[in-house]
């Protein structure tokens, strides 16, 4: 758990970057139903790893960004506040066992988390293509989870937006969280 009161707690910053700089940009480009949303997306860099935040629009009614602790969640929420396509950003407990919190925006997602559930409505809610939803649900039935592997070593972000983060934090590599579907 990340404790902001701890003496060794480093500053928490969220740096907004061009969408194409996100490690998971290709993941979304291959799965999102409305590719125009990618042009409006933002890469959010925390702990040196930029991950994509896709706005609402078209069939996409909501979005989420997983975070490891509340202080990261509040920082991401504040960074998204006022950004076009990211209405009502909020932090809440995650439904996924590999994350503590998520930052959500847009409508609240449908609750479909029970044994044998059909994730098709959730995939449509998040604006995934029917092909991507079909591939994901087929993989769930076979026990295989298709997801891209993050780079073995992450590189430090470049550009004027990230300069202050380099000065305030140390370089840490973590594995990118799995995205659904």
C-alpha positions in Angstrom: 0.0 0.0 0.0 1.2 3.5 -0.9 1.1 5.7 2.2 1.3 9.5 1.5 2.3 10.2 5.1 5.4 8.0 4.9 8.8 9.7 5.0 9.8 7.9 1.8 6.6 8.8 -0.1 7.8 10.4 -3.4 5.7 13.2 -5.0 2.8 11.9 -7.0 2.3 13.5 -10.4 0.2 12.7 -13.4 1.6 14.0 -16.7 -0.7 14.2 -19.7 1.0 13.2 -22.9 0.1 12.5 -26.5 -2.0 9.4 -26.8 0.4 7.5 -29.1 3.0 7.6 -26.3 0.9 5.3 -24.1 2.3 1.8 -23.8 -1.2 0.4 -24.4 -2.1 2.6 -27.4 -1.9 -0.3 -29.9 -4.0 -2.5 -27.6 -6.9 0.0 -27.9 -6.2 0.8 -31.6 -6.9 -2.9 -32.3 -10.0 -3.1 -30.2 -11.9 0.1 -30.0 -15.0 0.4 -32.2 -14.6 4.1 -32.9 -11.0 4.8 -33.8 -11.6 8.6 -33.8 -11.7 8.4 -30.0 -8.0 7.6 -30.0 -7.3 11.1 -31.4 -9.0 12.6 -28.4 -7.4 10.1 -25.9 -4.7 11.1 -23.4 -1.7 9.2 -22.2 -1.4 9.6 -18.4 2.1 9.0 -17.2 2.5 8.0 -13.6 5.6 6.3 -12.2 7.2 6.7 -15.7 4.6 4.5 -17.4 2.1 6.3 -19.8 -1.2 4.4 -20.1 -4.1 5.4 -22.2 -7.3 7.1 -21.0 -9.9 6.9 -23.8 -12.8 9.5 -23.6 -16.5 8.8 -23.9 -18.1 9.2 -27.3 -20.0 7.2 -29.9 -20.8 3.8 -28.3 -18.3 4.3 -25.5 -20.3 5.5 -22.5 -17.6 5.3 -19.8 -14.0 4.6 -19.1 -11.6 3.7 -16.3 -7.9 4.0 -15.4 -6.5 1.5 -12.8 -4.3 2.9 -10.0 -2.4 1.3 -7.2 -3.5 3.6 -4.4 -5.8 6.4 -3.4 -3.2 9.2 -3.8 -2.5 8.1 -7.4 -6.3 8.0 -8.0 -6.9 11.5 -6.8 -4.0 12.8 -8.9 -5.4 11.1 -12.1 -8.9 12.3 -11.3 -7.7 15.9 -10.9 -5.7 15.6 -14.2 -8.8 14.5 -16.1 -11.1 17.0 -14.5 -12.2 19.5 -17.2 -10.7 17.5 -20.1 -13.1 17.1 -23.0 -14.6 13.6 -23.1 -13.9 12.8 -19.5 -17.1 13.8 -17.6 -17.5 13.2 -13.9 -14.1 11.7 -13.1 -14.2 9.9 -9.8 -12.2 7.4 -7.7 -13.7 4.2 -6.4 -12.7 0.7 -5.3 -11.9 -1.6 -8.2 -13.9 -4.6 -9.1 -10.8 -6.2 -10.4 -8.6 -8.2 -7.9 -5.3 -6.9 -9.4 -6.1 -3.3 -8.6 -7.2 -1.4 -5.5 -8.7 1.6 -7.1 -9.9 2.9 -10.4 -10.6 6.3 -11.8 -13.8 6.2 -13.7 -15.5 8.8 -16.0 -18.8 9.0 -17.8 -21.7 6.7 -16.9 -21.3 4.0 -14.3 -20.5 0.6 -15.9 -23.0 -2.2 -15.8 -22.5 -4.7 -13.0 -21.8 -8.1 -14.6 -19.3 -9.6 -12.1 -20.7 -13.0 -11.2 -19.7 -16.6 -12.1 -20.7 -17.4 -15.7 -21.5 -13.8 -16.5 -21.6 -12.4 -20.0 -19.2 -9.6 -20.5 -20.6 -8.5 -23.8 -22.7 -5.6 -22.3 -19.5 -4.4 -20.5 -17.5 -4.5 -23.7 -20.1 -2.5 -25.5 -20.3 0.0 -22.7 -16.6 0.6 -23.0 -16.9 1.0 -26.8 -15.0 -2.1 -27.9 -15.7 -3.5 -31.4 -17.9 -6.6 -31.7 -14.9 -8.5 -33.0 -12.8 -7.6 -30.0 -15.7 -8.6 -27.7 -16.1 -11.9 -29.4 -12.4 -12.6 -29.2 -12.3 -11.7 -25.5 -15.3 -13.8 -24.6 -14.1 -16.8 -26.6 -10.7 -16.6 -24.8 -12.5 -16.6 -21.5 -14.2 -19.9 -22.3 -10.9 -21.5 -23.3 -9.0 -20.1 -20.3 -6.6 -18.0 -22.5 -6.5 -14.3 -22.0 -5.2 -12.3 -25.0 -3.3 -9.3 -23.9 -0.2 -7.5 -25.2 3.0 -8.0 -23.2 4.4 -4.8 -21.9 8.0 -3.9 -22.8 10.6 -5.8 -20.7 12.1 -2.5 -19.7 10.3 0.8 -19.8 11.9 3.9 -21.0 11.8 7.3 -19.5 9.2 9.5 -21.1 10.5 12.4 -23.1 9.1 15.8 -23.9 8.6 19.1 -22.1 5.5 17.8 -20.3 7.4 15.2 -18.4 10.5 17.1 -17.4 9.4 18.0 -13.9 8.5 14.3 -13.1 12.1 13.3 -13.9 13.4 15.7 -11.4 11.0 14.6 -8.6 10.8 10.9 -8.8 12.9 7.8 -9.4 12.6 5.5 -12.4 10.5 2.5 -11.6 9.3 -0.2 -13.9 6.1 -2.1 -13.3 4.0 -4.3 -15.4 1.1 -2.7 -17.2 -2.3 -3.8 -15.8 -4.5 -6.1 -18.0 -7.3 -4.3 -19.7 -10.8 -5.7 -20.1 -12.0 -7.0 -22.6 
